[in-house]
Amino acid sequence: MDDDQLRFKLELEFVQCLANPQYLQFIAQSQYFEDPAFINYLKYLLYWKEPKYAQYIIFPYCLEMLELLQHEDFRKMVASQDIVKFIHQKEYYHWESYRKQNTIEPISKLQDAS
């Protein structure tokens, strides 16, 4: 694996970790958000929103979190357990709804076809 492939894999993994609210809280509480170099890195990672890179994302919610992390207020708020719990609930209900839509709809199509 060459350096570019390794960098791609590492950045992909890191960006996807941003979908985890507990990980965001860890980063906030570890004061990484106080480091201007880290903030610049988050800004640099916005290239993952481009379709040619986004196609590799398994957890698309991470891109929304990456966008929110561009804002200082959000970076401060994510240190709070209440905010982390709120984000986790929003993610859970999003996926629950998504799963229902994508399981119920195909079943109804099968019933219509018979």
trRosetta pair geometry for C-beta under 8 A, 3 or more apart (Angstrom, degrees):
i j d omega theta_ij theta_ji phi_ij phi_ji
1 5 4.7 -122 -167 89 89 128
1 6 5.4 109 134 -59 117 87
1 9 7.8 -22 -170 0 144 140
2 5 5.2 95 55 11 70 103
2 6 7.1 -134 101 -5 35 92
3 6 5.7 -58 -147 38 31 112
3 7 6.2 33 156 -20 67 106
4 7 5.7 -53 -146 36 30 112
4 8 6.3 35 153 -23 63 105
5 8 5.6 -51 -149 33 31 115
5 9 6.4 29 155 -16 65 106
6 9 5.9 -56 -149 38 31 109
6 10 6.2 26 156 -16 66 109
7 10 5.9 -58 -144 40 29 109
7 11 6.1 23 160 -14 66 110
8 11 6.2 -62 -146 41 23 105
8 12 6.1 26 156 -21 63 111
9 12 5.7 -55 -144 36 28 113
9 13 6.3 27 157 -18 64 107
10 13 5.9 -55 -148 37 29 110
10 14 6.3 27 155 -17 64 108
11 14 5.7 -53 -144 38 33 111
11 15 6.1 34 158 -20 67 106
11 45 6.6 -170 -166 -119 107 99
11 48 7.5 -161 144 -68 106 118
12 15 6.0 -55 -145 36 27 109
12 16 6.4 21 158 -14 62 110
12 48 7.7 148 -107 -117 59 124
12 56 5.8 -63 -128 124 132 127
12 57 7.5 -150 -152 -88 89 61
13 16 6.0 -62 -149 40 28 108
13 17 6.5 36 152 -28 63 104
14 17 5.6 -51 -154 26 34 116
14 18 7.4 45 148 -30 60 94
14 45 7.6 -104 101 -116 113 145
15 18 5.8 -43 -170 11 39 117
15 45 5.7 178 -90 -177 106 126
15 48 5.0 127 -143 -70 164 173
15 57 7.2 -77 112 -107 121 105
15 62 5.4 105 148 144 72 132
15 63 7.6 26 170 -79 113 62
15 66 6.2 -5 -149 -72 90 136
16 19 6.0 -29 -175 6 53 113
16 57 6.5 172 -86 -143 96 77
16 58 6.3 31 -128 46 138 89
16 59 5.0 106 -153 40 91 112
16 62 4.9 -113 -124 -48 36 166
17 20 5.7 -46 -174 22 57 114
17 23 5.1 -124 165 155 94 167
17 62 7.3 80 49 -123 27 129
18 23 7.0 -120 -102 95 28 123
18 24 6.6 68 -151 -75 62 98
18 62 4.5 103 70 -153 91 88
18 65 4.3 -180 147 98 100 127
18 66 5.4 79 112 -62 163 78
18 69 6.9 -82 -152 -23 130 143
19 59 4.2 -93 -11 139 168 132
19 61 4.5 95 -132 84 106 98
19 62 3.8 -68 -47 -67 93 80
19 65 6.0 -173 -90 5 41 140
19 91 7.2 121 177 -126 88 142
20 23 3.9 66 88 6 111 114
20 24 6.9 176 93 -12 59 81
21 24 5.4 -50 -150 34 39 115
21 25 6.4 42 151 -21 67 101
21 78 7.4 -143 -157 -152 77 99
21 83 7.9 -160 -165 121 120 72
21 84 4.4 144 150 -154 114 74
21 85 7.8 -178 123 -46 150 18
21 87 4.1 151 -99 89 135 123
21 88 4.8 -110 33 -57 144 82
21 91 7.2 -155 -27 -3 113 138
22 25 5.5 -49 -150 34 35 114
22 26 6.5 42 148 -23 64 101
22 84 6.2 83 -82 -170 50 131
22 88 7.7 43 -37 -76 83 123
23 26 5.4 -48 -150 32 36 115
23 27 6.5 37 151 -19 65 101
24 27 5.7 -52 -150 35 33 112
24 28 6.3 33 151 -18 65 106
24 65 6.6 -120 -76 -167 137 129
24 69 7.6 -135 -133 -84 113 115
24 78 4.6 -73 141 175 114 137
24 84 7.1 180 72 -108 102 95
24 87 7.6 -18 48 83 144 167
25 28 5.6 -54 -147 38 33 112
25 29 6.0 25 158 -13 68 110
25 78 5.9 -137 -82 154 57 80
25 79 6.2 114 -144 -129 70 32
25 80 7.9 -111 -119 56 106 27
25 81 7.2 60 -134 -91 148 52
25 84 4.7 -9 -56 -83 131 139
26 29 6.0 -59 -140 43 26 104
26 30 6.0 21 159 -15 64 113
27 30 5.9 -63 -144 42 25 107
27 32 4.7 -61 -171 42 82 129
27 33 6.6 90 136 -37 93 92
27 78 7.9 2 68 112 96 129
28 31 7.7 33 169 -73 33 30
28 32 7.5 -74 -76 43 23 84
28 33 5.6 2 -116 0 62 132
28 75 6.5 170 -107 179 101 65
28 76 7.5 132 -150 -129 122 20
28 78 4.8 176 -47 93 148 91
28 79 3.8 -140 134 -75 131 80
29 79 5.5 130 -66 -139 70 93
31 34 4.5 -18 -179 13 88 123
31 35 7.5 97 135 -25 76 89
32 35 5.7 -51 -165 22 48 115
32 38 4.8 -166 171 -163 87 170
33 38 6.8 -108 -93 99 28 130
33 39 6.9 75 -153 -73 56 92
33 69 8.0 -126 -110 -159 111 95
33 75 4.2 163 -155 178 144 123
33 76 7.6 -163 121 -66 149 50
35 38 4.1 73 81 5 107 109
35 39 6.9 -180 92 -10 56 82
36 39 5.4 -53 -147 36 38 114
36 40 6.3 41 153 -20 67 103
37 40 5.6 -52 -150 36 32 113
37 41 6.5 39 148 -24 63 103
38 41 5.3 -48 -150 31 36 117
38 42 6.7 39 150 -20 64 99
39 42 5.7 -48 -153 32 34 113
39 43 6.7 36 147 -18 63 103
39 75 8.0 -30 -104 -85 101 164
40 43 5.5 -53 -151 35 36 114
40 44 6.3 42 149 -23 66 103
41 44 5.4 -50 -148 34 33 116
41 45 6.5 36 152 -24 64 104
42 45 5.7 -53 -150 31 32 114
42 46 7.8 57 148 -41 56 83
42 66 6.8 -174 -167 -155 87 77
42 69 5.2 -109 -168 120 143 120
42 70 6.6 -169 128 -83 114 61
43 46 6.1 -27 -174 -11 41 115
43 70 6.5 93 -94 -118 75 96
44 47 7.1 -25 163 -5 55 105
45 48 5.8 -6 170 -4 76 114
45 66 6.0 -115 109 -150 113 129
46 49 5.7 -24 -179 7 67 116
46 66 6.6 166 -95 144 61 119
46 67 7.5 86 -119 -90 98 65
46 70 7.4 37 -75 -74 123 128
47 50 5.7 -26 -176 4 60 116
47 53 6.0 76 133 8 80 162
48 53 4.9 -116 -131 123 46 128
48 54 6.2 106 161 -79 63 66
48 57 6.7 97 173 -65 110 122
48 63 6.4 -145 111 -104 105 95
48 66 6.8 57 61 56 124 177
49 53 7.6 24 35 72 21 112
49 54 6.0 26 -156 -68 24 119
49 63 5.5 121 -96 -156 82 120
49 66 7.4 -155 -54 88 102 132
49 67 7.5 73 -79 -66 139 103
50 53 5.1 65 68 22 87 102
50 54 6.4 -172 81 -15 34 97
51 54 5.4 -56 -121 41 30 112
51 55 6.4 47 173 -38 63 95
52 55 6.8 -39 -159 8 21 114
53 56 6.3 -56 -177 25 50 108
53 57 7.7 58 134 -32 69 98
54 57 5.3 -38 -162 8 55 122
54 60 7.5 48 -171 -120 101 92
54 63 6.7 18 -123 -80 107 149
57 60 5.5 99 121 -89 125 59
57 62 6.5 -148 -156 53 120 116
57 63 6.5 5 -148 -41 169 111
59 62 5.0 78 100 -19 98 107
60 63 5.7 -36 -172 17 62 112
60 64 7.6 60 139 -12 71 95
61 64 5.5 -49 -162 33 51 113
61 65 6.5 50 143 -18 74 103
61 91 5.7 62 -153 -120 167 104
61 94 7.2 128 -87 86 126 152
62 65 5.5 -54 -149 39 38 112
62 66 6.2 45 150 -25 68 102
63 66 5.4 -45 -145 33 34 116
63 67 6.5 38 152 -20 62 101
64 67 5.6 -53 -153 35 33 113
64 68 6.4 31 150 -17 66 106
65 68 5.6 -54 -145 39 35 111
65 69 6.2 39 153 -25 66 105
65 87 8.0 71 -99 -163 108 137
66 69 5.7 -53 -148 32 29 115
66 70 7.5 45 149 -33 56 92
67 70 6.0 -42 -171 6 38 116
68 71 6.1 -60 -173 30 49 108
68 74 4.5 -152 165 -176 91 166
69 74 6.3 -116 -91 101 33 122
69 75 6.0 77 -148 -78 65 91
69 78 7.9 -18 -98 -12 83 154
71 74 4.4 75 79 9 102 107
71 75 6.9 -175 92 -11 52 85
72 75 5.5 -56 -148 36 35 114
72 76 6.4 33 155 -18 68 104
73 76 5.9 -58 -154 36 31 109
73 77 6.2 28 153 -20 66 110
74 77 5.5 -56 -142 38 34 111
74 78 6.2 38 160 -30 68 105
75 78 6.2 -50 -146 24 26 112
76 79 6.5 -49 -177 11 40 112
77 80 5.9 -48 -176 17 55 116
77 83 4.8 145 154 -100 91 164
78 83 5.7 -121 -106 111 37 134
78 84 6.7 85 -164 -72 65 81
78 87 7.6 17 -122 -22 90 150
79 83 7.8 51 52 46 37 130
80 83 4.2 83 74 7 103 105
80 84 6.8 -170 95 -8 54 84
81 84 5.5 -54 -146 38 35 114
81 85 6.2 38 154 -21 67 105
82 85 5.7 -53 -148 36 30 112
82 86 6.4 33 151 -21 63 106
83 86 5.5 -53 -148 35 33 114
83 87 6.4 33 154 -18 66 103
84 87 5.9 -52 -147 36 30 109
84 88 6.3 33 153 -20 63 107
85 88 5.6 -54 -147 37 30 114
85 89 6.4 32 154 -20 64 105
86 89 5.8 -55 -151 35 29 111
86 90 6.5 29 152 -18 64 106
87 90 5.7 -55 -149 36 32 112
87 91 6.4 32 153 -18 66 105
88 91 5.8 -55 -150 37 30 111
88 92 6.2 32 153 -22 65 107
89 92 5.6 -53 -145 35 31 113
89 93 6.3 22 161 -12 67 107
90 93 6.2 -58 -144 41 27 103
90 94 6.2 33 155 -24 62 108
91 94 5.6 -56 -149 34 29 115
91 95 6.4 19 159 -11 65 107
92 95 6.2 -64 -152 40 27 102
92 96 6.1 28 153 -22 65 110
93 96 5.4 -48 -138 36 34 115
93 97 6.2 36 160 -18 65 105
94 97 6.0 -61 -153 38 26 108
94 98 6.2 25 151 -19 64 111
95 98 5.3 -52 -140 39 35 115
95 99 6.0 39 158 -24 67 104
96 99 5.9 -54 -148 34 26 111
96 100 6.5 26 153 -17 61 106
97 100 5.8 -55 -149 36 30 111
97 101 6.4 30 155 -19 65 107
98 101 5.8 -57 -150 36 29 111
98 102 6.2 10 159 -5 65 114
99 102 6.1 -69 -144 47 26 100
99 103 6.1 12 161 -10 66 114
100 103 6.2 -66 -140 42 26 100
100 104 5.6 12 171 -9 68 118
101 104 6.5 -56 -126 42 19 100
101 105 5.9 18 173 -19 58 118
102 105 6.4 -37 -119 34 24 111
102 106 7.1 23 174 -11 51 107
103 106 6.7 -60 -154 37 27 102
103 107 6.7 24 153 -16 62 112
104 107 5.7 -63 -153 38 33 113
104 108 6.3 29 155 -18 70 107
105 108 5.9 -57 -147 36 30 108
105 109 6.5 33 154 -20 64 105
106 109 5.5 -53 -149 34 36 115
106 110 6.5 39 152 -22 66 102
107 110 5.7 -52 -153 32 33 113
107 111 6.6 31 150 -17 65 104
108 111 5.6 -51 -148 36 37 112
108 112 6.3 40 152 -21 66 104
109 112 5.6 -53 -147 36 32 112
109 113 6.4 34 153 -23 64 107
110 113 5.7 -56 -150 32 31 113
110 114 6.9 27 155 -22 63 105
111 114 6.1 -57 -153 29 33 109
